[in-house]
Amino acid sequence: MEFSDEILLHILSYVPCTDLVLNVRRTCRKLATLCLDKSLTHTVLLQKDYKVNKDKVKQLMRDIGKEIYQLNMAGCYWLPSSTIDHVTRCKNLVKLNLSGCHVTSLRLSKMLSSLQHLRSLAIDVNPGFDASQLSSECKATLSRVSELKQTLYTPSYGVVPCCTSLEKLLLYFEILDRSREGFMLSGQLMVGESNVPHYQNLRIFYARLAPGYVNQEVVRLYLAVLSDRTPENLHAFLISAPGSFAETGATKNLLDSMARNVRLDALQLPKAWINGSGLLQHLKFNNPFYFSFSRCTLSGGHLIQRVINGGKDLKSLTSLNLSGCVHCLAPESLFRKAEDDIDSSILESLVVSCCNLRHLNLSAAHHHSSESIGNHLCQLLSRLKHLLSLALPVCSITDVGASVEKPPSTPNLVPQTFGRKVRIGVQTNQKIESSVFWALMGSLRLLETLEIIGSSFSSAMPRNEPAIRNSLPPCVRAQSVGDSEVAAISQLTYLQSLTLAQLPNILTGSGLVNIGLQCQHLRTLSLANLGMMGKVVYMSALMDMLKHCKCLRDLRLEQPYFCAGAQFFQALSHCSSLQRLCIVSRSGTLQSDAVMSFMASCLEVIMCHMFMGESLTVCKNLQQSIVRSFQAERPALNVVIFPLLHEDLTEVIRDVPMRHLDEITLFKSRVAEEPPNLWW
């Protein structure tokens, strides 16, 4: 308490606002004053405060409501809709995020009517939303909003037509093609929604579509207005659409207008809009900071010539997504096979021109280096000293010739010590430490997020379709990637998020222990299909690793025949900060008593998703037991335990809160998925 106020305020900034206001400030007069300092009450973040409940929010708003200028309640799915009524006390709110919260049209109208200073808003539009219920005072507030993020679960314009001063528009389309009753839905807007959006001041347009044709139909209605008149100040145009999203006459007119009238800083388009067109040749860029050409057939030659201007300076570019862009490191794609060697000169031009890249995604492609000395992909990427996140295919990190020298892992390659406890740490030898991947990890000291994903890997966890029962074999070049490469990752002192998928040569998983020991900031861990598929060869090492992961918050495991038994959950109980657990395992088993003991000992766990090979009865009984035992103490508790191959799995998934579904339950590459700082 003898520290200066400045130091104490810095310390208190790490304490959740609910704790500060409702607990810490009651301890003494000095802290009572400091806890109400404007630097601590200006911005209130509740989005991952899983212990907050309706009463705490009510008291918080009573005590400091008038002092709050920015309020983030995104993903607070557990709070009843009546909680939103208390936001009306925050008369000075400028930014408000209610994504994932239950808000009806009438409640939204009442709340926004009292927030006259609001300029930034994020909401969900659910079935039953009716814009005609919005009052004139509410519409007046919306007319002053310049930033809007809207997640649509039903075909609707939402509040967009009311926002006449929009500069930033983010749209997330999560509309299902079928209702719960099995009826096909239409992409036509509801009656009374003939008002059109106002885009004249728009600077940023972003749309992310979940799979399904209805989402495509609805986004076309939003784009139709843009095609008539392209905003002069538009500098970021981004559409993320899975699968096939065909170009139409209207979208072609829009792109032609953009090519004539605007200079962009950020660009992402559906692959069908880029493939085979000369669009990139005509678009003009100013100081671009984000490009995504995910799943496009863009060749390296076009990438260099049309995007980075023949290798000119592109220091402004900080984020680049080339995921699934199989020919992006080859001069041309016409006669090239996806497995052919890359052209290192293209990657070198990219590295030299975009020397300030912080986020780079090269996953979902075969990027095979040639035998030229000094031109390996890992050696070239080591020049990008500012990288914070990186996604690579497994076959890109192997030393040239290694796949020939080492045969693919087979059962008889497992050491005689298999099944015994793995010793802490891996004995690295000079050959391992001289590998190109080891050197890459040693040079990227600032890296916080790393994804190493097999180029042919696909998760068994579905989105809107049945679970995938068969997986494709790994790339031949990836056959030698195993424990030593995993051990190399332990050099990343500041690593916070790690994804490893389809590493075929994992024999014991010993490298995981090194990561547990050295990467003490690790918060998110996702492991999928490591080693042989018939047996979990790395279980012993994983359990040793978990004992050291004190900061781990999210754990996702996807592996056939995974046994979630007493030993596993006992080791997992050492992860005292764990909040979310997801296990996906075809033919996997679990021990109900072990799960219950784990939930009782790990008090921070609020999400438990298990999709295994157990019967529906076993799954339902365990799910009910967990909810009955822990729901009262953990208001945000979300439990889904269900057979992976059950025909009703997609119906169960649709009830999972979007925050969990998008961040952990569904497997995907997240590096450079969106522009940095797209929303707060």
Secondary structure, DSSP 8 states (H G I E B T S, - for coil): --S-HHHHHHHHTTS-HHHHHHTGGGS-HHHHHHTT-HHHHSEEE-TT-TT--HHHHHHHHHHHGGG-SEEE-TT-TTS-GGGGGGGGG-TT-SEEE-TTS---HHHHHHHHHT-TT--EEEEEE-TT--GGG--HHHHHHHHH--EEEEEESSS--TTGGG-TT-SEEEEEE---SB-TTS-B---S--TT-------TT--EEEEEE-SSHHHHHHHHHHHHHHHHS--TT--EEEEE--S-----HHHHHHHHHHHHH-EEEEEE--HHHHTT--HHHH-EEEEEEEEE-TT----HHHIIIIISTTT---TT--EEE-TT-TTTTSS-SSS--TTSB--HHHHHHHHHHTTT--EEE--SS--B--S-TT--HHHHHTT-TT-SEEEEEGGGSS-TTHHHHS----GGGS-TTTTS---SS----HHHHTSHHHHHHHH-TT--EEEEE-TT---S--SSS----------GGGTT-BHHHHHHGGG-TT--EEEEE--TB-SS-HHHHHHHHH-TT--EEEEES-S-SSS-TTHHHHHHHHTT-TT--EEEEE-TT-EE-HHHHHHHTT-TT--EEEEE-TT-EE-HHHHHHHHHH-TT--EEEEEESS-HHHHHHHHHHHHHHHTTT-TT-EEEEEETT-TTHHHHHTTS-HHHIIIIIS----TTSS-TTS--
